[in-house]
C-alpha cells in the first residue's frame, strides 16, 4: 500500500509536470487525499509517510534547486536534505495536492536562499579575517595564525599537567 501511494503520487506529479496541468476528477481526489494523509501522518511522526513523500519529491526538488540557483548538485543536495528535515519537523495540516506543493516549494525556496546567504556571509567573514591578519595575502594570514598557535602552545606548557589536560580535552 505504501509503495502504491508513492507510485500514484509520482505518476500524478509526472502528469502535472509533463505539460498537462490538469488532472481528471479521480486523479485530483486521489492527489488531495494523499496530500492530506501525508501531512497528517508526517506531523504525527510517521517514518513511512515521510519516506513516501521523500521518494516522490526528492529528485524534483534537487532539480528545482539547481535550476533556480544555478548552483551545483552538492549545494542542491544540502538544501533538499534540510528541506526534508523541515518537512519532518513542521509540516502543517494540508488539504490538497496544490497546498502541499505550494508549501514544499516555499520551504525549498526559502531554504535555498538561506543557504546562499549563509555562503555569502561565510565568504565575507573569511575575506575580513584575511584582511585583518595581514592584508589580502593568505600566506601572511596563515603565518599569523601559526604565531597564535605557538603562543597558545607556550601558554599550555606553563600549566600543570591536570589543567593542561582539562583544556585539551575541552
C-alpha positions in Angstrom: 0.0 0.0 0.0 2.8 2.4 0.9 4.6 1.8 -2.4 1.3 2.1 -4.3 0.6 5.5 -2.7 4.1 6.7 -3.5 3.9 5.5 -7.1 0.5 7.1 -7.5 1.8 10.4 -6.4 4.9 10.1 -8.6 2.6 9.4 -11.6 0.4 12.4 -10.7 3.5 14.6 -10.4 4.8 13.4 -13.8 1.4 14.0 -15.4 1.4 17.6 -14.0 4.9 18.4 -15.0 4.8 16.8 -18.4 2.9 19.9 -19.6 -0.6 18.9 -18.9 -1.5 20.9 -15.8 -5.0 19.4 -15.4 -6.0 16.3 -13.5 -9.2 14.4 -14.1 -11.6 14.3 -11.2 -10.4 10.9 -9.9 -6.7 11.9 -10.1 -7.4 15.2 -8.3 -9.3 13.4 -5.5 -6.5 10.9 -5.1 -3.8 13.5 -5.1 -5.7 15.6 -2.5 -6.3 12.5 -0.3 -2.7 11.5 -0.4 -1.5 15.1 0.4 -3.9 15.1 3.4 -2.7 11.7 4.6 0.9 12.5 4.2 0.7 15.8 6.1 -1.3 14.3 8.8 0.9 11.2 9.2 4.2 13.0 9.0 3.1 15.6 11.6 2.3 12.6 13.8 5.8 11.2 13.2 5.2 8.5 10.6 8.5 7.5 9.1 6.7 5.5 6.4 4.8 8.6 5.2 7.9 10.7 5.2 9.7 8.0 3.2 6.9 8.1 0.6 7.0 11.8 0.3 10.8 11.7 0.1 10.7 9.3 -2.8 8.0 11.2 -4.6 9.6 14.7 -4.2 13.4 14.3 -3.8 14.5 14.3 -7.4 12.1 17.1 -8.3 13.4 19.3 -5.5 17.1 18.7 -6.4 16.4 19.6 -10.0 14.4 22.7 -8.9 17.1 24.0 -6.6 19.8 23.5 -9.3 17.6 25.3 -11.9 16.6 28.2 -9.7 20.0 28.8 -8.1 22.4 27.8 -10.8 24.5 26.0 -8.2 25.9 22.5 -8.3 24.4 19.2 -7.2 26.2 19.2 -3.9 24.6 22.5 -3.0 21.2 21.3 -4.1 21.5 18.0 -2.1 22.4 20.0 1.1 19.3 22.2 0.6 17.0 19.3 -0.1 18.3 17.4 2.9 17.4 20.4 5.1 14.0 20.8 3.4 13.2 17.1 4.2 14.2 17.8 7.9 11.9 20.8 7.9 9.1 18.8 6.4 9.6 16.1 9.1 9.6 18.7 11.9 6.9 21.1 10.9 4.6 20.1 8.1 1.2 21.7 8.7 -2.1 20.0 8.0 -2.7 20.4 4.3 -6.0 19.8 2.5 -4.9 19.4 -1.1 -2.1 18.5 -3.5 -1.9 22.2 -4.5 -1.4 23.2 -0.9 1.2 20.5 -0.3 3.1 21.5 -3.5 3.0 25.2 -2.6 4.2 24.6 1.0 7.0 22.3 0.0 8.2 24.6 -2.8 8.1 27.6 -0.5 10.2 25.8 2.2 12.6 24.7 -0.6 12.9 28.3 -1.9 13.5 29.9 1.5 16.0 27.2 2.5 17.9 27.7 -0.7 18.0 31.4 -0.2 19.2 30.9 3.4 22.0 28.6 2.2 23.1 31.1 -0.4 23.1 34.0 2.1 25.0 31.8 4.6 27.6 31.2 2.0 27.9 34.9 1.2 28.3 35.7 4.9 30.9 33.0 5.3 32.9 34.4 2.3 32.7 37.9 3.7 33.9 36.7 7.1 36.8 34.8 5.5 37.7 37.9 3.5 37.6 40.1 6.6 39.8 37.6 8.5 42.4 37.5 5.8 42.5 41.3 5.6 42.7 41.6 9.4 45.6 39.2 9.5 47.9 40.8 7.0 46.0 42.2 4.1 45.0 40.1 1.1 47.8 37.7 1.4 46.6 34.2 2.7 50.2 33.2 3.4 50.6 36.1 5.8 47.3 35.2 7.4 48.5 31.6 7.8 51.7 32.8 9.4 49.8 35.0 11.8 47.6 32.0 12.8 50.8 29.9 13.3 52.1 32.6 15.6 48.9 32.4 17.6 49.2 28.7 17.8 52.8 28.9 19.1 51.7 31.4 21.8 48.9 29.0 22.8 51.3 26.1 23.0 53.7 28.1 25.2 50.8 29.1 27.5 49.7 25.4 27.7 53.3 24.3 28.5 53.3 26.7 31.6 50.2 25.0 33.0 50.3 22.0 35.3 49.5 18.6 33.9 45.9 18.3 35.2 45.0 21.9 34.0 46.6 21.3 30.5 44.8 18.0 30.0 41.5 19.6 31.1 41.9 22.3 28.5 43.0 19.9 25.8 40.0 17.6 26.4 37.6 20.5 26.1 
